[in-house]
Amino acid sequence: TFTISRVYKLKNGLELHHVDFYRIGYGEIVAAERAEGVGDPGIIVAVEWAGNTGKAMPKNRVRVEIEFVDEATRNINIEALGSKFNYAMEALK
């Protein structure tokens, strides 16, 4: 079976909404799933396969790309898109 989204309860009352669009093309379901929780300070939305969402992703977001190199190695690139999360990039330095 394939699950499009899952909600995880985190510490301090936060929630992580994990959405996976691997098998889903752009459409209303993408926008609806992605929009759930966006803008709520108590919810972190993580989208896998965001490239499948067309233009449904918000302008301000953090993009994490994980590149498979070999069985033991991954390259990870983290980038703030828009200015809203520049503070997060500074904290990671």
PyMOL commands that set and color helices and strands:
alter all, ss='L'
color gray80, all
select helices_A, chain A and resi 11-13+28-35+50-53+86-92
alter helices_A, ss='H'
color red, helices_A
select strands_A, chain A and resi 5-9+15-20+43-48+61-70+73-81
alter strands_A, ss='S'
color yellow, strands_A
deselect
rebuild
show_as cartoon
